């Protein structure tokens, strides 16, 4: 009987979720596990093969230690060669780019590990004719297919996350462009409002001047009427000159009344112009209020889109972290069948 091999820490530890998922589809039989051990541990029961088996077991340090019926490559063979850091490497890339590069390097390292395990498992266990049949592999490695399928699923999830992030960034850029256009329109509207306010102030000054002239004309008319009354009182005593004085005063009154009518017509015309300007100003103010409301709505929509983008980025970051954890588990487990 062969001496019992001491279980290693890796052999006794609980397998990872990825290795349990790969081993759940097709578990190796005990006969397969015993037949897949390296040739250094298999010894034939015949006397003719005892010398060969002893010679094969004398160099255990040159071959990797078996773990649960599979050959595990050394850490130096799976680690990529180090390169000198350049100036471009000193710039910290984005989180998505770092995750993509780490996922690609992990997939490449996993492929090299699976290739090394496959090459080791195909080697015969012993050079003895009696044990060569039992040492042949019975079927393809199910762990490699499981690792490939999981890698493809992770790659599809990564592509979907990149596409969603690109869409959100394009939407945010479109909202920012619209905000810039509306800000320019708002500035133009503010300039127009300032010009309208200045024009309104000028028209108000003219209106005040016309109103002052109207008051002065009314005072003058009142004064002339008082003079007329005085003249009429004096005309009562001077009947002889009443006709001439009356004609002169009536002529002056007609002139003043015509001037008053012209002043009133001019005042009404100016008032109509001021009313039209006021309506235009109110329309401009209303348009400005509507434009301000549109800007506020777009700012609210942009804020909502940014919040949605932040939530989506956070959700994607959580998914990427989960994917990283799964990839780390897949790398640490090595897709070994238990």
C-alpha positions as CSV (number, residue, x, y, z in Angstrom):
1,X,0.0,0.0,0.0
2,X,1.1,3.6,-0.7
3,X,1.8,5.9,2.2
4,X,-1.0,8.4,2.8
5,X,-0.2,11.9,1.5
6,X,-0.6,14.6,4.1
7,X,-3.4,17.0,3.2
8,X,-2.2,20.5,2.3
9,X,-3.9,23.8,3.4
10,X,-5.3,24.3,-0.1
11,X,-6.7,20.7,-0.1
12,X,-8.5,21.1,3.2
13,X,-9.9,24.6,2.8
14,X,-13.4,25.2,1.6
15,X,-13.6,25.5,-2.2
16,X,-14.6,28.8,-3.8
17,X,-18.1,29.5,-5.3
18,X,-16.6,29.4,-8.8
19,X,-14.9,26.0,-8.3
20,X,-18.1,24.6,-6.6
21,X,-20.1,25.8,-9.6
22,X,-17.6,24.2,-12.1
23,X,-17.5,20.9,-10.1
24,X,-21.3,20.8,-9.8
25,X,-21.8,20.0,-13.5
26,X,-19.4,17.0,-13.7
27,X,-17.7,15.6,-10.6
28,X,-14.7,13.3,-11.1
29,X,-15.0,9.7,-9.8
30,X,-12.5,8.4,-7.3
31,X,-11.0,6.2,-10.0
32,X,-10.5,9.2,-12.2
33,X,-8.8,11.2,-9.4
34,X,-6.5,8.3,-8.7
35,X,-5.7,7.8,-12.4
36,X,-4.9,11.5,-12.9
37,X,-2.1,11.6,-10.3
38,X,1.4,12.3,-11.6
39,X,3.7,9.4,-12.4
40,X,6.0,10.0,-9.5
41,X,3.3,8.7,-7.0
42,X,2.1,5.6,-8.9
43,X,4.0,2.3,-8.1
44,X,3.2,-0.9,-9.9
45,X,2.6,-4.0,-7.8
46,X,4.8,-6.1,-10.2
47,X,8.4,-6.8,-9.2
48,X,9.6,-5.7,-12.6
49,X,8.2,-2.2,-12.2
50,X,9.5,-1.6,-8.6
51,X,12.9,-0.2,-9.7
52,X,11.2,2.2,-12.1
53,X,8.8,3.4,-9.5
54,X,11.5,4.0,-7.0
55,X,13.6,6.0,-9.5
56,X,10.5,8.1,-10.3
57,X,9.8,8.9,-6.7
58,X,13.3,10.0,-5.9
59,X,12.9,13.5,-7.4
60,X,9.7,14.9,-5.9
61,X,10.9,18.5,-5.9
62,X,11.0,18.8,-9.8
63,X,7.2,18.2,-10.2
64,X,4.3,20.3,-8.7
65,X,2.5,19.0,-5.7
66,X,-0.9,17.5,-6.5
67,X,-4.0,19.1,-5.1
68,X,-7.3,17.1,-5.0
69,X,-6.4,15.0,-8.0
70,X,-5.1,17.9,-10.3
71,X,-1.7,19.3,-11.0
72,X,-1.4,23.0,-10.0
73,X,1.2,25.0,-11.9
74,X,3.8,27.0,-9.9
75,X,3.2,30.7,-9.2
76,X,6.2,31.8,-11.2
77,X,4.9,30.2,-14.4
78,X,1.5,32.0,-14.1
79,X,2.7,35.4,-13.1
80,X,3.4,37.8,-16.1
81,X,6.8,39.4,-16.5
82,X,7.3,42.8,-15.0
83,X,8.0,45.8,-17.3
84,X,9.6,49.1,-16.5
85,X,7.0,51.9,-15.7
86,X,6.8,54.7,-18.3
87,X,5.6,58.3,-18.1
88,X,2.2,57.2,-19.5
89,X,1.8,54.6,-16.7
90,X,2.2,57.4,-14.1
91,X,-1.1,58.9,-15.2
92,X,-3.8,57.2,-13.3
93,X,-6.4,55.7,-15.7
94,X,-10.1,55.7,-15.2
95,X,-11.8,53.1,-13.0
96,X,-13.5,51.5,-16.0
97,X,-10.2,51.2,-17.9
98,X,-8.4,49.8,-14.9
99,X,-11.2,47.2,-14.4
100,X,-11.1,46.3,-18.2
101,X,-7.3,45.8,-18.1
102,X,-7.4,43.8,-14.9
103,X,-10.2,41.6,-16.3
104,X,-8.2,41.0,-19.5
105,X,-5.0,40.2,-17.6
106,X,-7.0,37.9,-15.3
107,X,-8.6,36.1,-18.3
108,X,-5.1,35.7,-19.9
109,X,-3.6,34.4,-16.7
110,X,-6.5,32.0,-16.2
111,X,-6.1,30.7,-19.8
112,X,-2.4,30.1,-19.2
113,X,-3.3,28.3,-15.9
114,X,-5.9,26.1,-17.6
115,X,-3.4,25.3,-20.4
116,X,-0.7,24.3,-17.9
117,X,-3.2,22.1,-15.9
118,X,-4.4,20.4,-19.1
119,X,-0.8,19.7,-20.3
120,X,0.0,18.2,-16.9
121,X,-3.2,16.1,-16.7
122,X,-2.5,14.5,-20.0
123,X,0.9,13.0,-18.9
124,X,0.8,9.2,-18.0
125,X,1.0,8.3,-14.4
126,X,3.5,5.6,-14.6
127,X,5.8,4.0,-17.1
128,X,4.7,0.6,-16.1
129,X,2.5,-1.3,-18.7
130,X,0.1,-2.5,-16.1
131,X,-0.7,1.0,-14.8
132,X,-0.7,2.9,-18.1
133,X,-4.4,2.2,-18.8
134,X,-5.7,3.4,-15.5
135,X,-3.6,6.6,-15.7
136,X,-5.2,7.9,-18.9
137,X,-7.7,10.8,-18.6
138,X,-11.4,9.7,-19.0
139,X,-12.9,12.9,-20.5
140,X,-12.4,16.7,-21.1
141,X,-11.8,19.0,-18.2
142,X,-15.1,20.5,-17.1
143,X,-13.4,23.3,-15.1
144,X,-12.0,24.9,-18.3
145,X,-15.5,25.1,-20.0
146,X,-17.0,26.5,-16.8
147,X,-14.2,29.1,-16.5
148,X,-14.7,30.0,-20.2
149,X,-18.4,30.4,-19.7
150,X,-18.0,32.5,-16.6
151,X,-15.4,34.7,-18.4
152,X,-17.8,35.3,-21.3
153,X,-20.6,36.2,-19.0
154,X,-18.4,38.7,-17.1
155,X,-17.2,40.1,-20.4
156,X,-20.9,40.6,-21.6
157,X,-21.7,42.3,-18.3
158,X,-18.7,44.6,-18.7
159,X,-19.7,45.5,-22.3
160,X,-23.3,46.3,-21.1
161,X,-22.0,48.5,-18.3
162,X,-19.7,50.4,-20.7
163,X,-22.6,50.9,-23.1
164,X,-24.9,52.2,-20.4
165,X,-22.2,54.6,-19.1
166,X,-21.6,55.9,-22.6
167,X,-25.3,56.6,-23.1
168,X,-25.5,58.5,-19.7
169,X,-22.5,60.6,-20.6
170,X,-23.9,61.5,-24.0
171,X,-27.3,62.5,-22.4
172,X,-25.5,64.7,-19.8
173,X,-23.4,66.3,-22.6
174,X,-26.6,67.0,-24.6
175,X,-28.3,68.6,-21.5
176,X,-25.1,70.7,-20.9
177,X,-25.2,72.0,-24.5
178,X,-28.9,72.9,-24.2
179,X,-28.2,74.8,-20.9
180,X,-25.4,76.7,-22.7
181,X,-27.7,77.7,-25.5
182,X,-30.5,78.8,-23.1
183,X,-28.0,80.8,-21.0
184,X,-26.9,82.7,-24.2
185,X,-30.6,83.3,-25.0
186,X,-31.2,84.5,-21.4
187,X,-28.3,86.9,-21.6
188,X,-29.7,88.3,-24.9
189,X,-33.1,88.6,-23.3
190,X,-31.6,90.4,-20.3
191,X,-29.9,92.9,-22.6
192,X,-33.2,93.5,-24.4
193,X,-34.9,94.0,-21.1
194,X,-32.3,96.5,-20.0
195,X,-32.8,98.4,-23.3
196,X,-36.6,98.3,-22.9
197,X,-36.3,99.6,-19.3
198,X,-34.1,102.5,-20.4
199,X,-36.5,103.4,-23.2
200,X,-39.4,103.1,-20.7
201,X,-37.6,105.5,-18.3
202,X,-37.0,108.0,-21.2
203,X,-40.7,107.8,-22.1
204,X,-41.7,108.3,-18.5
205,X,-39.5,111.3,-18.3
206,X,-41.2,112.7,-21.4
207,X,-44.6,111.9,-20.0
208,X,-43.7,113.8,-16.8
209,X,-42.6,116.8,-18.9
210,X,-45.8,116.7,-20.9
211,X,-47.9,116.4,-17.7
212,X,-46.0,119.4,-16.3
213,X,-46.7,121.4,-19.5
214,X,-50.4,120.3,-19.3
215,X,-50.6,121.6,-15.7
216,X,-49.0,124.8,-16.7
217,X,-51.4,125.2,-19.6
218,X,-54.3,124.6,-17.2
219,X,-53.0,127.1,-14.8
220,X,-52.6,129.6,-17.6
221,X,-56.2,128.9,-18.9
222,X,-57.5,129.4,-15.3
223,X,-55.6,132.6,-15.1
224,X,-57.0,133.8,-18.5
225,X,-60.5,132.9,-17.4
226,X,-60.1,134.9,-14.3
227,X,-58.9,137.8,-16.5
228,X,-61.9,137.3,-18.7
229,X,-64.2,137.4,-15.7
230,X,-62.5,140.6,-14.6
231,X,-62.8,142.2,-18.0
232,X,-66.5,141.2,-18.2
233,X,-66.9,142.9,-14.8
234,X,-65.2,146.0,-16.0
235,X,-67.3,145.7,-19.2
236,X,-70.4,146.1,-17.2
237,X,-69.2,149.6,-16.4
238,X,-67.9,150.3,-19.8
239,X,-70.7,149.3,-22.2
240,X,-69.3,151.4,-24.9
241,X,-66.1,149.4,-25.3
242,X,-67.6,146.0,-24.5
243,X,-67.7,144.8,-28.1
244,X,-64.1,145.4,-28.8
245,X,-62.8,144.1,-25.5
246,X,-65.1,141.0,-25.9
247,X,-63.9,140.3,-29.4
248,X,-60.3,140.6,-28.4
249,X,-60.7,138.4,-25.4
250,X,-62.8,135.8,-27.3
251,X,-60.1,135.7,-29.9
252,X,-57.5,135.1,-27.3
253,X,-59.7,132.5,-25.7
254,X,-60.1,130.7,-29.0
255,X,-56.4,130.7,-29.5
256,X,-55.8,129.3,-26.0
257,X,-58.6,126.7,-26.5
258,X,-57.0,125.6,-29.8
259,X,-53.7,125.4,-28.1
260,X,-55.3,123.4,-25.3
261,X,-57.0,121.1,-27.8
262,X,-53.7,120.6,-29.6
263,X,-51.9,120.0,-26.3
264,X,-54.6,117.5,-25.2
265,X,-54.4,115.7,-28.5
266,X,-50.6,115.5,-28.3
267,X,-51.0,114.4,-24.7
268,X,-53.4,111.6,-25.7
269,X,-51.1,110.6,-28.5
270,X,-48.1,110.4,-26.2
271,X,-50.3,108.5,-23.6
272,X,-51.2,106.0,-26.4
273,X,-47.6,105.6,-27.3
274,X,-46.7,105.1,-23.7
275,X,-49.5,102.6,-23.3
276,X,-48.2,100.7,-26.4
277,X,-44.7,100.7,-25.0
278,X,-46.0,99.6,-21.6
279,X,-47.8,96.6,-23.3
280,X,-44.6,95.7,-25.2
281,X,-42.6,95.9,-22.0
282,X,-45.1,93.7,-20.2
283,X,-44.9,91.2,-23.1
284,X,-41.1,91.3,-22.9
285,X,-41.3,90.8,-19.1
286,X,-43.7,87.9,-19.6
287,X,-41.5,86.3,-22.3
288,X,-38.6,86.7,-19.9
289,X,-40.5,85.0,-17.1
290,X,-41.5,82.2,-19.5
291,X,-37.8,81.8,-20.6
292,X,-36.7,81.8,-17.0
293,X,-39.3,79.1,-16.2
294,X,-37.9,77.1,-19.1
295,X,-34.4,77.5,-17.8
296,X,-35.5,76.5,-14.3
297,X,-37.2,73.4,-15.8
298,X,-34.2,72.5,-17.8
299,X,-31.9,73.0,-14.8
300,X,-34.2,70.7,-12.8
301,X,-34.1,68.2,-15.6
302,X,-30.4,68.4,-15.8
303,X,-30.0,68.0,-12.0
304,X,-32.3,65.0,-12.1
305,X,-30.4,63.5,-15.0
306,X,-27.1,64.1,-13.1
307,X,-28.6,62.4,-10.0
308,X,-29.8,59.5,-12.1
309,X,-26.3,59.4,-13.7
310,X,-24.7,59.4,-10.3
311,X,-27.0,56.6,-9.1
312,X,-26.4,54.7,-12.3
313,X,-22.6,55.2,-11.8
314,X,-22.9,54.0,-8.2
315,X,-24.9,51.0,-9.2
316,X,-22.4,50.2,-12.0
317,X,-19.6,50.7,-9.5
318,X,-21.3,48.1,-7.2
319,X,-21.7,45.7,-10.1
320,X,-18.1,46.2,-11.1
321,X,-17.0,45.6,-7.6
322,X,-19.0,42.4,-7.5
323,X,-17.5,41.4,-10.8
324,X,-14.0,42.1,-9.4
325,X,-14.8,39.9,-6.4
326,X,-16.0,37.1,-8.6
327,X,-12.9,37.4,-10.8
328,X,-10.7,37.4,-7.7
329,X,-12.5,34.3,-6.4
330,X,-12.1,32.7,-9.8
331,X,-8.4,33.5,-9.9
332,X,-7.8,32.4,-6.3
333,X,-9.8,29.2,-6.8
334,X,-8.2,28.4,-10.1
335,X,-11.4,26.5,-11.2
336,X,-10.2,23.3,-9.5
337,X,-12.7,20.5,-9.2
338,X,-13.2,19.2,-5.7
